[in-house]
Amino acid sequence: MFSGFTPFGGGYANLPQKFEDFFRCYPVAMMNDRIRKDDANYGGKIFLPTSALNKLTMLNIRYPMLFELTANENGRVTHCGVLEFIAEEGRAYLPQWMLETLGVQPGSLLKIGSTDVPLGQFVKLEPQSVDFLDISDPKAVLENVLRKFSTLTIEDIIEISYNEKTYKIKILEVKPESPSKGICVIETDLVTEFAPPVGYVEPDYQALQQKELEEKQKKKREGKFDLSAHQNGSMARRIDYVAKLKETNAGTTAFSGEGQTLSGKSNKKNGDTDLSKIQITLDGEPARLSLPDGQLFFGFPIVLPKTSEDEEASSAENAFKGKGQSLRKSNKRRGKSDHTSTKSKTPKSPEVIEID
């Protein structure tokens, strides 16, 4: 019952001792409905009875409380933490994945003892299905779910729940290495590495690129303008798309227009046009789109680059451009001369004087 005795100083020393006991193991699903916590199935902590807490307190067990579980049937070992001390006496409730890892059935006898494992620095994980690749940010998800775990042990296949789906993950490697093959993941910076999921096949990227290139070339060879998509559209009706296709297909003529008979009737034929027979290509000069006043067409403006001949012509046109002025400026008032006279306004004296 005593933790320890030291002859020097005449007192007691609190030396940590090992807790060890046997319990009947059961899955979390078999707990009483009033105390059951279903999300405990997706973690690494177990439920122990209250008597175990009393023993642990007397033995001065260091925190966090970590335990080693050993199956008497096959000798398999794993590690875990404790969630609550609410189980019935003589029983321990474990997550379902822990029972499968130990290879035991409900009601089997387990030896549960306190232990110490080093703080983890690195862990390598292997998802057990390719469905794990559907998670957009697996590291962020794993950082969240690992809060429910206290330890990770090599060869364990843990279960996590995300987005109402269950994923199994195998522990392949942990660092630092220790005889227990386990690490503690509480309050530590853990570097995570993922191995390819079970059943994952690395795609042949060269074959995929070649297939995409062949599909692009096929579309380019067989590419046709989808005229049916423009036949009944509102914009096509407004700009008279069918008539413009006919003009483009027939080519520009010197005398384009509409004729009339002597009776005043138009001789324009409004026959239906089979749009599927009109061939449209991107070769040649694009046709001009002339719209009547009041109609807008939201297309993309094309600004053609200027050639050297266009630049020379524009510079020649601008060579003798300017604003001319006459010597006589126009007066704003009508009937006034443009300049003022410097002579006096006194009447002129006649050149010849006649005396009677």
MOFENZI-V150234 format. One record per backbone hydrogen bond with DSSP energy under -0.5 kcal/mol. NH is the residue of the N-H (numbers start at 1). CO is the residue of the C=O. If there is no record, write none. Layout:
NH&CO ; NH&CO
This chain:
6&11 ; 9&7 ; 11&6 ; 13&4 ; 15&13 ; 17&59 ; 21&112 ; 23&110 ; 24&90 ; 25&23 ; 25&108 ; 26&92 ; 28&94 ; 30&27 ; 31&28 ; 35&32 ; 36&32 ; 40&37 ; 41&38 ; 42&39 ; 43&40 ; 44&148 ; 46&81 ; 47&93 ; 48&84 ; 50&87 ; 52&49 ; 53&49 ; 54&50 ; 55&51 ; 56&52 ; 57&53 ; 58&54 ; 59&55 ; 60&57 ; 61&56 ; 66&64 ; 66&115 ; 67&80 ; 68&113 ; 69&67 ; 69&78 ; 70&68 ; 70&111 ; 71&76 ; 72&70 ; 72&109 ; 75&71 ; 78&69 ; 80&67 ; 81&44 ; 82&65 ; 83&46 ; 84&46 ; 86&84 ; 87&48 ; 91&88 ; 92&24 ; 93&47 ; 94&26 ; 94&92 ; 98&95 ; 99&95 ; 100&96 ; 101&97 ; 102&98 ; 103&99 ; 104&99 ; 107&25 ; 108&105 ; 110&23 ; 111&70 ; 112&21 ; 112&110 ; 113&68 ; 113&111 ; 114&19 ; 115&66 ; 120&184 ; 121&175 ; 122&175 ; 123&191 ; 124&173 ; 125&193 ; 126&170 ; 127&195 ; 128&168 ; 132&129 ; 133&130 ; 134&131 ; 135&132 ; 141&137 ; 142&138 ; 143&139 ; 144&140 ; 145&141 ; 146&142 ; 147&144 ; 148&145 ; 149&146 ; 152&183 ; 154&181 ; 155&171 ; 156&153 ; 158&156 ; 158&169 ; 160&167 ; 162&165 ; 165&162 ; 167&160 ; 169&158 ; 170&126 ; 171&156 ; 172&124 ; 172&170 ; 173&124 ; 175&122 ; 181&178 ; 183&152 ; 184&118 ; 185&150 ; 187&185 ; 190&188 ; 191&121 ; 191&189 ; 192&190 ; 193&123 ; 195&125 ; 198&127 ; 200&197 ; 205&203 ; 208&204 ; 209&205 ; 210&206 ; 211&207 ; 212&208 ; 213&209 ; 214&210 ; 215&211 ; 216&212 ; 217&213 ; 218&214 ; 219&215 ; 220&216 ; 221&217 ; 222&218 ; 223&219 ; 227&225 ; 229&226 ; 230&227 ; 231&227 ; 232&228 ; 237&233 ; 238&234 ; 239&235 ; 240&237 ; 241&236 ; 244&240 ; 245&241 ; 246&242 ; 247&243 ; 248&244 ; 249&245 ; 250&246 ; 251&247 ; 256&253 ; 261&265 ; 264&261 ; 267&259 ; 270&268 ; 275&273 ; 277&274 ; 278&275 ; 279&277 ; 280&278 ; 290&288 ; 291&289 ; 295&292 ; 299&297 ; 301&299 ; 303&301 ; 304&302 ; 311&307 ; 312&308 ; 313&309 ; 314&310 ; 315&311 ; 316&312 ; 317&313 ; 318&314 ; 319&316 ; 321&318 ; 324&322 ; 329&327 ; 336&333 ; 354&352
